Amino acid sequence: MLNKVAFLTVAVLATLQAVAAFNVVVPAQERRCFFENLDVKDNLHISFQVGEGGHLDIDFMISDPSDILVEDASRSASATYNHVAKTKGKHQYCFSNTFSTITEKTVGFNVLVIKPNKEDSTHKVDPLENEIRELSYQIEDIKNEQEYTVARERTHRDTAESTNSRVVWWSLFQSGILFLVCVFQITYLKRFFEVKRVV
């Protein structure tokens, strides 16, 4: 039984070629591209979110080895894409900030390459193996969702800290103005009630 579980674990891990999470800074008027070598029927799963910069939007595209555009999104703040490779070779995915004139963008993204099941006629498909494989895909989805939530929380925390800083400085400015007005009123009223003697 232990050997079967070990075999199933190795089989599930072998189906996942690569899982990676990255952050990249895309300067204004530029694009950043990445490559994945895929076989036919490999599933390329990419999810991304813009964490900082401008209106938190970026252009995204996926192209196959013959430079044919297979996915294209304009000014997306976050998205998830699944692409099943129809041809073998280098598939390219890019984040483009060419529409921005001065603002750089920080993009966090996850890449997952899922290999299809390779079944042969001599090997029976075990239902337990299929369940473990399905669970591993669901775990990857949960991890991607958690990373998305962490990125959103980071963005909201930065906004809250920035707002808090502005409130503190505005309060200090108002306190300074209030102090100056108090000093002015006290000196003005003191002069108003001073008795002037004529000699």
C-alpha positions as CSV (number, residue, x, y, z in Angstrom):
1,M,0.0,0.0,0.0
2,L,2.8,2.4,0.9
3,N,4.5,1.7,-2.4
4,K,1.3,2.5,-4.3
5,V,0.9,5.8,-2.5
6,A,4.6,6.7,-3.1
7,F,4.1,5.8,-6.8
8,L,0.9,8.0,-7.0
9,T,2.7,10.9,-5.4
10,V,5.6,10.6,-7.8
11,A,3.1,10.3,-10.7
12,V,1.3,13.5,-9.7
13,L,4.5,15.4,-9.1
14,A,5.8,14.3,-12.5
15,T,2.7,15.8,-14.2
16,L,3.6,19.2,-12.9
17,Q,6.6,20.4,-14.9
18,A,7.0,23.8,-13.3
19,V,5.3,26.2,-10.9
20,A,6.8,29.6,-10.4
21,A,5.7,32.9,-8.9
22,F,7.5,36.1,-10.0
23,N,7.3,39.9,-9.6
24,V,8.5,42.0,-12.5
25,V,8.8,45.8,-12.9
26,V,7.7,47.0,-16.4
27,P,9.0,50.5,-17.1
28,A,7.0,53.0,-19.1
29,Q,7.0,52.5,-22.9
30,E,8.5,49.0,-22.5
31,R,7.4,45.4,-22.4
32,R,8.8,42.3,-20.5
33,C,8.5,38.9,-22.2
34,F,9.1,35.4,-20.9
35,F,9.2,32.0,-22.6
36,E,8.0,28.5,-21.8
37,N,9.0,25.4,-23.8
38,L,5.8,23.4,-24.3
39,D,4.9,20.1,-25.9
40,V,1.7,19.6,-27.8
41,K,-1.3,19.5,-25.4
42,D,0.6,21.0,-22.5
43,N,-1.5,23.4,-20.5
44,L,0.1,26.8,-19.7
45,H,-1.7,28.5,-16.8
46,I,-0.8,32.1,-16.1
47,S,-2.4,34.4,-13.5
48,F,-1.2,37.9,-12.9
49,Q,-2.0,41.1,-11.0
50,V,-0.7,44.6,-11.2
51,G,0.5,45.6,-7.7
52,E,1.8,49.1,-8.2
53,G,1.8,51.9,-10.7
54,G,-0.6,54.2,-12.4
55,H,-4.1,52.9,-12.8
56,L,-3.0,49.4,-12.0
57,D,-3.4,48.2,-15.5
58,I,-1.2,46.5,-18.1
59,D,-1.4,44.8,-21.5
60,F,-0.9,41.0,-21.7
61,M,-0.4,38.7,-24.6
62,I,0.5,35.1,-25.3
63,S,2.0,34.0,-28.7
64,D,2.9,30.5,-30.0
65,P,6.2,29.5,-31.6
66,S,5.2,30.9,-35.0
67,D,4.5,34.3,-33.3
68,I,0.7,34.0,-33.8
69,L,-1.2,35.8,-31.0
70,V,-3.3,33.3,-29.1
71,E,-4.3,35.5,-26.1
72,D,-4.5,39.3,-25.8
73,A,-5.8,41.5,-23.1
74,S,-5.7,45.3,-22.9
75,R,-5.3,47.3,-19.7
76,S,-6.1,44.5,-17.3
77,A,-5.5,44.9,-13.6
78,S,-5.6,41.1,-13.0
79,A,-6.5,38.0,-15.0
80,T,-6.0,34.3,-15.3
81,Y,-5.3,32.5,-18.6
82,N,-5.1,28.9,-19.6
83,H,-3.5,28.1,-22.9
84,V,-3.3,24.5,-24.3
85,A,-0.4,24.3,-26.7
86,K,-1.3,23.2,-30.2
87,T,2.3,23.2,-31.4
88,K,5.6,22.2,-29.8
89,G,8.2,24.9,-29.1
90,K,8.8,28.2,-27.3
91,H,5.6,30.0,-26.3
92,Q,6.0,33.6,-25.3
93,Y,4.0,35.7,-22.9
94,C,4.5,39.4,-22.4
95,F,3.5,42.2,-20.1
96,S,3.4,45.5,-22.0
97,N,3.4,49.0,-20.6
98,T,3.8,50.8,-23.9
99,F,0.6,52.9,-23.4
100,S,2.1,54.5,-20.2
101,T,4.2,57.6,-20.7
102,I,5.9,57.9,-17.3
103,T,4.6,55.3,-14.9
104,E,6.3,52.0,-14.3
105,K,4.2,49.0,-13.2
106,T,4.9,46.2,-10.8
107,V,3.3,42.9,-11.9
108,G,3.1,39.7,-9.8
109,F,2.4,36.6,-11.8
110,N,2.2,32.8,-11.4
111,V,3.1,30.3,-14.1
112,L,2.1,26.7,-14.0
113,V,2.8,24.1,-16.8
114,I,0.6,21.0,-16.6
115,K,1.6,18.0,-18.6
116,P,-1.2,15.8,-20.0
117,N,-1.6,12.2,-18.8
118,K,0.4,9.8,-20.9
119,E,-1.5,6.6,-20.8
120,D,-0.3,3.4,-22.4
121,S,-2.3,0.3,-23.2
122,T,-0.4,-1.8,-20.6
123,H,-1.1,0.5,-17.7
124,K,-4.5,0.6,-16.2
125,V,-5.7,4.0,-15.0
126,D,-6.2,3.9,-11.3
127,P,-9.1,6.0,-9.9
128,L,-7.0,6.9,-6.9
129,E,-4.4,8.3,-9.2
130,N,-7.0,10.4,-11.0
131,E,-8.3,11.8,-7.7
132,I,-4.8,12.7,-6.5
133,R,-4.1,14.4,-9.8
134,E,-7.4,16.4,-9.5
135,L,-6.6,17.3,-5.9
136,S,-3.1,18.6,-7.0
137,Y,-4.7,20.8,-9.6
138,Q,-7.2,22.2,-7.1
139,I,-4.3,22.9,-4.6
140,E,-2.5,24.9,-7.3
141,D,-5.7,26.9,-7.9
142,I,-6.0,27.6,-4.2
143,K,-2.3,28.7,-4.0
144,N,-2.8,31.0,-7.0
145,E,-5.9,32.5,-5.3
146,Q,-4.0,33.0,-2.1
147,E,-1.2,34.8,-3.9
148,Y,-3.8,36.9,-5.6
149,T,-5.3,37.8,-2.2
150,V,-1.9,38.6,-0.7
151,A,-1.1,40.9,-3.6
152,R,-4.5,42.7,-3.2
153,E,-4.0,43.0,0.5
154,R,-0.5,44.5,-0.1
155,T,-2.1,47.1,-2.5
156,H,-4.8,48.0,-0.1
157,R,-2.4,48.2,2.8
158,D,-0.1,50.6,0.9
159,T,-3.2,52.7,0.1
160,A,-4.3,52.7,3.7
161,E,-0.8,53.6,4.9
162,S,-0.5,56.4,2.4
163,T,-3.9,57.8,3.4
164,N,-2.9,57.6,7.1
165,S,0.3,59.5,6.4
166,R,-1.6,62.2,4.7
167,V,-4.1,62.5,7.5
168,V,-1.3,62.8,10.1
169,W,0.4,65.6,8.1
170,W,-2.9,67.4,7.5
171,S,-3.7,67.2,11.3
172,L,-0.2,68.6,12.2
173,F,-0.7,71.4,9.7
174,Q,-4.1,72.2,11.1
175,S,-2.7,72.1,14.7
176,G,0.0,74.6,13.6
177,I,-2.5,76.9,12.0
178,L,-4.7,76.7,15.1
179,F,-1.7,77.6,17.4
180,L,-0.8,80.6,15.2
181,V,-4.4,81.9,15.2
182,C,-4.5,81.5,19.0
183,V,-1.2,83.4,19.5
184,F,-2.5,86.2,17.1
185,Q,-5.8,86.5,18.9
186,I,-4.2,86.7,22.4
187,T,-1.8,89.4,21.3
188,Y,-4.5,91.3,19.5
189,L,-6.8,91.2,22.5
190,K,-4.1,92.2,24.9
191,R,-3.4,95.3,22.8
192,F,-7.1,96.0,22.6
193,F,-7.4,96.1,26.4
194,E,-4.2,98.0,27.1
195,V,-4.8,101.4,28.7
196,K,-3.0,104.2,26.9
197,R,-2.0,107.1,29.2
198,V,-1.7,110.5,27.9
199,V,1.2,112.4,29.4
